[in-house]
Amino acid sequence: MIKLTLPDGSVREAAEPLSGFAFAESIAKSLAKKAIGLKIDGKMMDLATVIDRDAKVEVVTPATQDGLELLRHDGAHVMAEAVQELFPGTQVTIGPVIENGFFYDFARPEPFQLSDLEKIEAKMREIVDRDEKITREVWNRDEAVAYFKKIGEHYKAEIIGAIPAGEDVSIYRQGNWLDLCRGPHLPSTGKLGKAFKLTKLAGAYWRGDSRNEMLQRIYGTVWATEAELKAYLTMVEEAERRDHRKIGREMDLFHLQEEAQGSVFWHPKGYHIWQALEQYIRRRIHRAGYVEVKTPQLLDSKFWEQSGHWGKYRENMFVVPDEIPSTDDDAPILSGKAKLMAIKPMNCPAHVQIFKQGVKSYRDLPLRMAEFGCCHRNEPHGALHGLMRVRQMTQDDAHIFCTPDQIQSETEAFVALLESVYEHMGFTGTKLKLATRPAARAGSDEIWDKAEQGLENALRSMGREFEFAPGEGAFYGPKLEFHLKDAIGRSWQLGTLQLDFVVPERLDATYIGEDGAKHTPVMLHRAILGSLERFIGILIENYEGKFPLWLAPVQAVVTTITSDADAYAAEMAGMLKAAGLRVELDIRNEKINYKVREHSVGKVPAIFVAGKREAEERTVSIRRLGSQDQKVQPLDEAIKALIAEATPPDLRG
């Protein structure tokens, strides 16, 4: 008898081997109808796979995340078949699943047009209606190479040729169409459904190498239902409307340019937002018992070698020789003989150096060391994306050096601080994940057991709900990830708390314990906003540029209806500035509706309008962003109300 364990722990027995479809049917015919794949001992398989041993078995449906990824995988294949039917002679290369969808790269002399996407979608729907059976075949490698060369698929032949000689290759037949693929796949194209959409065209180099030929990439998305597809497309449309790069230009906040790839030029208005955030976080951490430090940008490579970052992040670090040679002969550098320095990609090794100055006692712990640390990471050009993915970033970084007994209390204090900050920023419902040990990691299993248990105990003691994220921890320790949702439903992972027994030991950090002996401190790496650049980008899109008054780059504009009120408007602007508000004065000889419309486009929260009557009565007509109404108030009362509203949330009574 074969014992098959279901996800709920129940066990079913089979007298003989059976296919995944037969297994699903043995549970319920309705389940078999929905089934698109199979998981055997955690591994995704085709539904046709025969189960011939005791195993944990799960039937995969489109309603699951695994099922959704399977749909997207097949969406790429159905699109590739459609392209080759419509455009004979086009070569297919690779087509992976990505977040929310898929892409496929094609080699074709003529460029695709946006209008072609509708034709391809129509052909895809036709292929779905044909309900072509999808089956796996195993081919000899050399025979596969010869076949694909014969039909003019030279890129596919090259991929197969890279497989070691003597190994068989996995080929999936989809009707009469073939493709190299490990699988798994749907039982037939009909199971894909029609909740898909091709979204955009782009260029891509073969194998991601700019020295290779340029291919054409088509992106698409697939969902389990039409309703989910519609919701996603609505979200994408809304995200494009809120794009922080577009709003940043409209509000004159920042710009980026080719000569400084991945680094941001902050304009005065954008830097107001930056400073408001930095000052807010600084006040919060000082009240929470942190000390602030400043460490060098350039450090000897030995620190990164000792910490373990060199082996893992070397290709993403900007490395320079300690001394530039006086001749053209740079052989010593190329041979590795020159002493190397690296621009820091993170702050932790530098903070350990400060901790090591002088003898530390257990009475000095916890030591909470913070820095608005400017870091650099050598991200590929193609991965850069406005403020969201940069090369130069500033983090609200901190490291807490503590004893093992202090892990729980420090974790609880940090979680409370982070959730309070997010609430002040307009985000609620933070989702917590505990990311555990990855396959490639530093430190012993005993250390990892202790670290993971420490974070889990802290969360459970606080009564916080959380999910495990197996294998997604940092290489030196497990971490807590804090995920938040923005105004259009996108999830962002920003804050983090990483528990580390490894790096302080590697960098020889010690303190004197109660027993008089030396001990290695626990190091908690933590950030709340993460990268300030990225967080500001998220804020811009979340608020659509309509910031709460305390964060708005320009908090009020004072403008006039007629020149008779110019002197009064200037006096009003001076009073507002004296109160610490960010104010602009607009006494241009333009119609008031034009000026109001212009400042509304600039997302100014409050517009103070003065005419001859307001000047005589010392009142002001106030127009708020997004409202057609106006409110007339005595000037002193209006200024007092604006000051109260512009007070940062942590300073309010």
C-alpha positions in Angstrom: 0.0 0.0 0.0 1.1 3.5 -0.8 0.5 6.1 2.0 -0.2 9.6 0.8 -0.3 12.4 3.4 -2.5 15.4 2.6 -1.7 19.0 3.7 -4.2 18.7 6.6 -2.2 15.7 7.9 -4.8 13.1 7.0 -3.5 10.0 5.2 -4.9 8.1 2.2 -3.9 4.8 1.0 -3.6 3.6 -2.6 -3.3 -0.1 -3.6 -1.1 0.8 -6.6 0.7 3.7 -8.2 -1.7 6.4 -9.5 -1.4 9.7 -11.4 -1.9 13.1 -9.8 -5.2 13.5 -11.6 -6.4 10.1 -10.3 -5.3 11.1 -6.8 -7.3 14.4 -7.1 -10.3 12.5 -8.4 -10.1 10.1 -5.5 -10.6 13.1 -3.1 -13.3 14.8 -5.1 -14.4 15.1 -8.7 -14.7 18.9 -8.2 -11.1 19.0 -7.1 -9.9 17.0 -10.1 -11.7 19.5 -12.3 -9.8 22.4 -10.8 -6.5 20.6 -10.5 -3.6 21.9 -12.7 -0.5 20.5 -10.9 0.9 18.5 -8.1 3.3 18.9 -5.2 5.1 15.8 -4.1 7.2 16.2 -0.9 7.1 20.0 -1.6 8.3 19.7 -5.2 6.0 21.0 -8.0 5.2 18.3 -10.6 3.0 17.8 -13.7 -0.5 16.5 -12.8 0.2 13.5 -15.0 3.1 12.4 -12.7 2.7 8.9 -11.3 2.9 8.7 -7.5 4.5 5.3 -6.7 5.8 5.8 -3.1 4.8 7.1 0.3 4.9 10.9 0.1 3.3 14.2 1.2 1.0 15.1 -1.7 -0.8 18.3 -2.5 -3.1 19.0 -5.4 -2.4 22.4 -6.9 -5.2 24.6 -8.2 -5.2 28.1 -9.7 -6.3 29.6 -6.4 -2.9 28.9 -4.8 0.4 30.8 -5.3 2.0 27.7 -6.8 -0.9 27.4 -9.2 -0.7 31.1 -10.2 3.0 30.6 -11.0 2.2 27.6 -13.0 -0.4 29.6 -15.0 2.2 32.3 -15.7 4.8 29.8 -16.8 2.3 28.4 -19.3 1.3 31.9 -20.3 4.8 32.4 -21.5 4.7 29.2 -23.6 1.3 29.9 -25.1 2.5 33.4 -26.0 5.6 32.0 -27.7 3.6 29.5 -29.7 1.2 32.3 -30.7 4.2 34.5 -31.8 5.7 31.8 -34.0 2.3 31.1 -35.6 1.8 34.7 -36.4 5.4 35.6 -37.3 7.1 32.6 -38.9 10.9 32.7 -38.7 10.9 34.2 -35.2 13.2 32.4 -32.8 12.4 31.9 -29.1 15.0 32.1 -26.4 14.0 32.2 -22.8 10.6 32.9 -21.0 10.6 32.9 -17.2 8.0 33.7 -14.7 8.5 37.0 -12.9 6.5 38.9 -10.2 2.9 39.2 -11.4 3.5 37.7 -14.8 6.1 36.5 -17.3 8.2 37.6 -20.3 9.6 35.9 -23.3 12.6 37.1 -25.4 12.4 36.7 -29.2 14.9 37.1 -32.0 13.3 38.7 -35.1 14.7 41.1 -37.7 11.6 43.3 -37.8 10.6 45.1 -34.6 7.3 44.2 -32.9 4.7 47.0 -32.7 2.4 47.7 -29.8 -0.5 46.9 -32.2 1.0 43.4 -32.5 0.2 42.6 -28.9 -3.5 42.6 -29.6 -3.0 40.1 -32.5 -0.8 37.9 -30.3 -3.4 37.9 -27.5 -6.1 36.9 -29.9 -4.0 34.0 -31.1 -3.3 33.0 -27.5 -7.1 32.8 -26.9 -7.4 30.7 -30.0 -4.7 28.3 -28.6 -6.5 28.1 -25.3 -9.7 27.2 -27.1 -7.9 24.5 -29.0 -7.1 23.0 -25.6 -3.8 21.5 -26.9 -2.5 18.6 -24.8 0.8 19.4 -23.0 3.1 16.4 -22.5 6.7 16.0 -21.4 9.3 14.1 -23.5 12.9 13.2 -22.7 15.4 13.6 -25.6 19.0 12.9 -26.1 20.9 16.1 -25.8 22.7 15.9 -29.2 19.5 14.9 -30.9 17.8 17.9 -29.4 20.6 20.3 -30.5 20.4 18.9 -34.1 16.6 19.2 -34.2 16.5 22.8 -33.1 19.3 23.8 -35.4 17.4 22.1 -38.3 14.3 24.2 -37.6 16.3 27.4 -37.3 16.2 27.8 -33.5 19.8 28.6 -33.0 19.4 30.3 -29.6 17.6 27.2 -28.3 20.3 25.0 -29.7 22.9 27.0 -28.0 21.1 26.7 -24.6 20.8 22.9 -25.0 24.4 22.7 -26.2 25.5 24.1 -22.8 24.0 21.1 -21.1 26.7 18.5 -20.2 27.2 15.8 -22.8 25.4 12.6 -22.1 22.6 14.2 -20.1 19.0 13.9 -21.4 17.0 17.1 -21.9 13.3 17.8 -21.0 11.1 18.9 -23.9 7.5 19.8 -23.6 5.2 19.3 -26.6 2.2 21.7 -26.7 0.1 20.5 -29.6 2.6 20.5 -32.5 4.8 23.2 -30.8 7.9 22.2 -28.9 10.1 24.0 -26.3 12.9 23.1 -24.0 11.7 23.3 -20.4 12.1 21.6 -17.0 8.4 22.0 -16.3 6.1 21.4 -14.7 3.3 22.5 -17.0 -0.5 22.5 -17.2 -2.2 19.3 -18.5 -3.4 21.3 -21.6 -3.6 24.9 -22.9 -7.3 25.1 -22.1 -6.4 25.1 -18.3 -4.7 28.5 -18.8 -8.0 30.3 -19.1 -8.2 33.8 -20.6 -7.4 36.0 -17.7 -4.2 37.2 -19.3 -2.9 40.4 -20.8 0.3 41.4 -22.8 1.5 44.6 -21.2 4.6 46.0 -22.9 7.6 45.6 -25.2 11.2 46.1 -24.4 14.7 45.3 -25.6 17.0 42.8 -23.9 20.5 41.5 -24.7 21.0 37.8 -25.3 22.0 36.3 -22.0 21.9 39.8 -20.4 25.3 40.7 -22.0 25.5 44.0 -23.8 28.2 42.5 -26.1 25.5 40.2 -27.5 22.8 40.8 -30.0 19.6 42.7 -28.9 16.4 40.7 -28.6 12.8 41.8 -28.3 11.0 41.1 -25.0 7.3 40.9 -24.6 5.9 41.1 -21.1 2.5 39.7 -19.9 0.5 39.0 -16.9 -1.8 36.0 -16.0 -4.3 35.7 -13.2 -6.6 32.9 -12.0 -9.8 34.9 -12.7 -10.9 37.8 -14.9 -11.8 39.8 -11.7 -8.2 39.4 -10.4 -6.8 40.5 -13.8 -9.0 43.5 -13.9 -8.0 44.5 -10.3 -4.4 44.1 -11.2 -4.6 46.2 -14.4 -6.5 48.9 -12.5 -3.7 48.9 -9.9 -1.0 49.2 -12.6 -2.9 52.0 -14.2 -3.1 53.8 -10.9 0.6 53.1 -10.2 1.5 54.7 -13.6 -0.6 57.7 -12.7 1.1 58.0 -9.4 4.6 57.3 -10.7 7.0 59.1 -8.4 9.3 60.0 -11.3 6.5 61.9 -13.1 5.2 63.5 -9.9 8.8 64.4 -8.9 9.2 66.3 -12.1 5.8 68.1 -11.7 6.6 69.1 -8.2 10.3 69.9 -8.9 11.5 67.5 -6.2 14.5 65.7 -7.8 16.1 64.5 -11.0 18.4 61.7 -12.2 20.8 61.8 -15.1 23.1 59.5 -17.1 26.3 61.1 -15.8 25.4 59.9 -12.2 23.7 56.6 -12.8 21.7 55.5 -9.7 22.4 58.7 -7.7 19.7 61.4 -7.0 20.0 65.1 -7.5 17.7 66.5 -4.7 16.1 69.9 -5.5 15.2 72.3 -2.7 11.6 71.1 -2.5 12.5 67.4 -2.5 15.2 68.0 0.1 12.6 69.6 2.4 10.8 66.2 2.5 14.1 64.5 3.1 15.0 66.8 6.0 11.5 66.5 7.6 11.8 62.7 7.6 15.4 62.7 8.9 14.6 65.1 11.7 11.5 63.1 12.6 13.5 59.8 12.8 16.3 61.5 14.7 13.9 62.7 17.4 12.3 59.3 17.7 15.5 57.4 18.0 17.1 59.9 20.5 14.1 59.5 22.7 14.4 55.7 22.4 18.0 55.8 23.8 20.1 55.6 20.6 23.4 57.4 20.2 24.2 58.7 16.7 27.5 58.2 15.0 29.2 59.0 11.6 31.5 56.5 10.0 33.8 56.6 6.9 32.7 56.0 3.3 35.9 54.2 2.4 37.1 51.2 4.4 39.9 48.7 4.0 38.7 45.5 2.3 39.9 43.4 5.3 36.8 44.5 7.2 34.5 43.2 4.5 36.6 40.0 4.2 36.4 39.4 8.0 32.6 40.0 8.1 31.9 37.8 5.2 30.5 40.5 3.0 33.4 40.3 0.6 32.6 36.8 -0.6 28.9 37.5 -0.9 28.7 41.1 -2.1 32.0 41.7 -3.8 30.5 42.1 -7.3 28.1 44.8 -5.9 30.8 46.8 -4.2 32.7 49.8 -5.6 36.3 48.8 -5.0 39.4 51.1 -5.4 43.1 50.6 -4.9 44.5 52.3 -1.7 47.0 54.2 -3.8 46.7 55.1 -7.5 50.0 54.1 -9.3 52.1 56.9 -10.6 52.7 55.1 -13.9 50.5 53.6 -16.6 51.5 50.1 -15.4 48.6 48.9 -13.3 49.7 45.3 -13.2 50.1 45.3 -9.4 46.4 46.3 -9.1 45.2 43.7 -11.6 47.3 41.0 -10.0 45.8 41.7 -6.6 49.0 43.0 -5.0 47.6 46.5 -4.4 45.8 47.1 -1.1 42.1 47.4 -1.8 39.5 49.8 -0.3 35.8 49.6 -0.7 33.1 52.2 -0.5 30.8 50.8 2.1 27.6 49.1 0.9 26.4 48.9 4.5 27.4 50.3 7.9 27.7 47.3 10.2 31.5 46.7 10.1 32.2 50.4 10.8 29.8 50.3 13.8 31.7 47.4 15.2 34.9 49.4 15.0 33.3 52.1 17.2 32.1 49.5 19.6 35.6 48.0 20.0 37.1 51.3 21.1 37.7 50.9 24.8 36.5 48.1 27.1 32.8 47.5 27.2 31.0 46.0 30.2 27.6 44.2 30.4 26.6 47.4 32.2 27.1 49.4 28.9 24.6 47.2 27.1 22.4 47.5 25.3 24.3 50.1 23.2 22.0 51.4 20.4 24.2 52.9 17.7 22.5 54.8 14.8 23.7 56.5 11.6 22.1 58.1 8.6 24.7 56.2 6.7 25.3 56.9 3.0 26.0 53.6 1.2 26.8 52.6 -2.3 25.9 49.4 -4.2 26.9 48.6 -7.7 23.5 47.8 -9.1 23.3 47.0 -12.8 22.0 49.9 -15.0 19.0 47.8 -16.1 17.9 47.3 -12.5 17.9 51.0 -11.6 14.4 52.5 -11.2 14.0 56.1 -10.0 14.2 56.4 -6.3 13.1 52.8 -5.8 16.4 51.2 -6.9 19.5 53.4 -6.7 23.3 53.0 -6.3 23.7 55.7 -3.7 21.4 55.4 -0.7 21.1 56.7 2.8 19.7 54.4 5.4 18.2 55.1 8.8 20.5 52.4 10.0 21.3 51.3 13.5 22.9 48.4 15.3 22.0 47.3 18.8 24.8 45.6 20.7 23.2 43.6 23.5 23.4 40.4 25.6 21.4 37.3 24.8 19.1 38.0 27.7 18.3 41.4 26.1 17.2 40.1 22.7 13.5 39.8 23.6 13.2 43.2 25.2 15.1 45.0 22.5 13.1 43.2 19.8 9.8 44.2 21.5 11.0 47.9 21.8 12.0 48.0 18.2 8.7 46.5 16.9 6.7 49.0 18.9 8.9 51.9 17.6 8.6 50.8 14.0 4.8 50.4 14.1 4.4 53.8 15.7 6.6 55.4 12.9 4.6 53.7 10.2 1.3 54.8 11.7 2.6 58.4 11.7 3.5 58.0 8.0 0.0 56.9 7.2 0.5 53.2 7.0 -1.4 50.6 9.1 -1.7 46.9 9.1 2.0 46.0 9.0 2.6 42.3 8.1 5.4 40.5 9.8 7.6 37.7 8.5 10.4 35.7 10.2 13.0 34.9 7.6 15.0 31.8 8.5 18.4 30.4 7.6 19.4 30.3 3.9 21.3 27.4 2.3 24.5 29.5 2.1 25.2 31.0 5.5 27.8 31.8 8.1 27.8 30.3 11.6 26.9 27.0 13.1 23.4 25.4 13.3 23.6 25.8 17.0 24.0 29.6 16.6 21.2 29.7 14.1 18.9 27.7 16.3 19.5 30.2 19.1 19.0 33.3 16.9 15.8 32.1 15.2 14.3 31.0 18.6 15.2 34.4 20.1 13.2 36.3 17.4 10.3 33.9 17.5 10.1 34.1 21.3 10.0 37.9 21.2 7.1 37.9 18.6 5.1 35.3 20.5 5.6 37.2 23.8 4.1 40.3 22.1 1.2 38.4 20.7 2.1 39.4 17.2 0.9 37.4 14.2 3.7 36.5 11.8 4.6 34.1 8.9 7.8 32.1 8.4 9.8 32.8 5.3 12.0 29.7 5.1 15.5 30.2 3.7 15.2 34.0 3.2 17.3 35.2 6.2 20.6 37.1 5.8 23.7 35.0 5.4 24.8 35.9 9.0 21.4 35.6 10.8 17.6 35.4 10.7 15.6 38.5 10.3 12.2 40.1 10.8 10.7 41.7 7.7 8.0 44.3 8.0 5.7 44.5 5.0 3.3 47.4 4.5 0.6 48.2 1.9 0.3 51.5 0.2 -2.9 53.3 -1.0 -3.3 51.2 -4.1 -2.7 47.8 -2.4 1.0 47.2 -3.3 3.1 45.5 -0.6 6.5 46.9 0.3 9.2 45.3 2.5 11.0 48.2 4.2 11.8 47.8 7.9 14.0 44.9 9.1 15.5 43.5 12.3 18.3 41.0 11.8 19.7 39.0 14.7 23.4 38.4 14.3 25.8 36.2 16.4 28.3 35.9 13.5 29.6 39.3 12.4 30.5 40.6 15.9 32.4 37.4 16.5 34.3 37.6 13.2 35.2 41.2 13.9 36.4 40.4 17.5 33.8 42.5 19.3 33.6 41.6 23.0 32.3 42.8 26.3 33.1 41.9 29.9 30.2 39.9 31.4 29.0 39.6 35.0 31.4 36.6 35.4 34.4 38.8 34.5 35.0 36.9 31.3 34.9 38.1 27.7 31.7 37.5 25.7 30.7 38.3 22.1 27.7 40.6 22.0 24.6 39.9 20.0 24.2 42.4 17.2 20.8 43.5 16.0 20.9 45.2 12.6 17.8 47.3 12.2 16.2 49.9 10.0 12.8 51.5 10.0 12.4 53.4 6.8 15.3 51.5 5.1 16.6 53.6 2.2 15.4 57.2 2.6 15.4 57.5 -1.2 13.1 54.5 -1.6 10.8 55.5 1.3 10.3 59.0 -0.2 9.5 57.4 -3.6 6.9 55.2 -1.8 5.5 58.2 0.0 5.2 60.2 -3.2 3.2 57.4 -4.8 1.1 56.6 -1.7 0.0 60.2 -1.3 0.1 61.0 -5.0 2.2 64.0 -4.1 -0.5 65.3 -1.8 1.6 65.1 1.4 0.3 65.7 4.9 1.1 69.3 5.8 4.1 68.4 8.0 5.9 66.6 5.1 4.8 68.9 2.3 7.8 70.6 0.6 5.7 73.8 0.3 3.2 74.0 3.1 1.4 77.2 1.9 1.4 79.7 -0.9 0.2 83.3 -0.2 -1.2 84.9 -3.4 -3.2 87.9 -4.3 -6.3 88.8 -6.3 -5.2 92.4 -7.0 -2.0 94.4 -6.5 -3.8 96.4 -3.8 -3.2 93.4 -1.5 0.5 92.9 -2.3 1.9 94.5 0.9 -0.6 92.6 3.0 0.3 89.3 1.3 4.0 89.9 1.9 3.3 90.6 5.6 1.3 87.4 5.8 4.0 85.3 4.2 6.6 86.8 6.6 4.4 85.9 9.6 4.0 82.3 8.3 7.8 82.0 7.7 8.6 83.4 11.1 6.4 80.6 12.5 8.6 78.1 10.8 6.4 77.2 7.9 7.6 76.6 4.4 5.9 79.3 2.4 6.0 80.9 -1.0 4.7 84.4 -2.0 3.0 84.8 -5.4 2.1 88.3 -6.3 2.5 87.9 -10.1 0.1 89.9 -12.3 -1.9 86.9 -13.3 -5.6 85.9 -12.8 -6.3 84.3 -9.5 -7.8 81.2 -11.0 -4.6 80.7 -13.1 -2.5 81.0 -10.0 -4.7 78.7 -7.9 -4.7 76.1 -10.6 -0.9 76.2 -11.0 -0.3 75.8 -7.3 -2.8 72.9 -7.1 -0.9 71.1 -9.8 2.2 71.6 -7.6 0.3 69.9 -4.8 0.5 72.8 -2.4 -1.8 71.9 0.6 -3.0 75.4 1.5 -3.4 78.5 -0.6 -3.9 81.8 1.3 -5.7 84.2 -1.0 -5.8 88.0 -0.3 -7.7 90.7 -2.0 -8.5 94.3 -1.1 -11.2 93.3 1.3 -9.0 90.7 3.1 -6.3 93.4 3.4 -8.7 95.9 5.0 -10.3 93.3 7.4 -7.0 91.4 8.1 -8.6 88.1 7.1 -7.6 85.5 4.6 -9.5 83.2 2.1 -8.1 79.7 2.3 -8.3 77.1 -0.4 -7.3 73.5 0.4 -5.9 71.1 -2.1 -8.6 68.9 -3.6 -11.4 71.2 -2.5 -13.4 73.7 -4.5 -14.6 75.4 -1.4 -12.9 78.3 0.3 -12.9 79.4 4.0 -12.5 83.0 5.2 -10.8 83.3 8.6 -9.1 86.0 10.7 -5.4 86.0 9.8 -4.1 85.2 13.3 -6.6 82.3 13.7 -5.7 80.9 10.2 -1.9 81.0 11.0 -2.5 79.3 14.4 -4.5 76.5 12.8 -1.9 76.0 10.1 1.0 75.8 12.6 -0.9 73.1 14.6 -1.6 71.1 11.4 2.1 71.4 10.3 3.5 70.1 13.6 5.1 66.7 13.1 3.0 63.9 14.7 5.6 63.1 17.3 5.6 66.7 18.6 1.8 67.0 19.0 0.3 67.1 22.4 
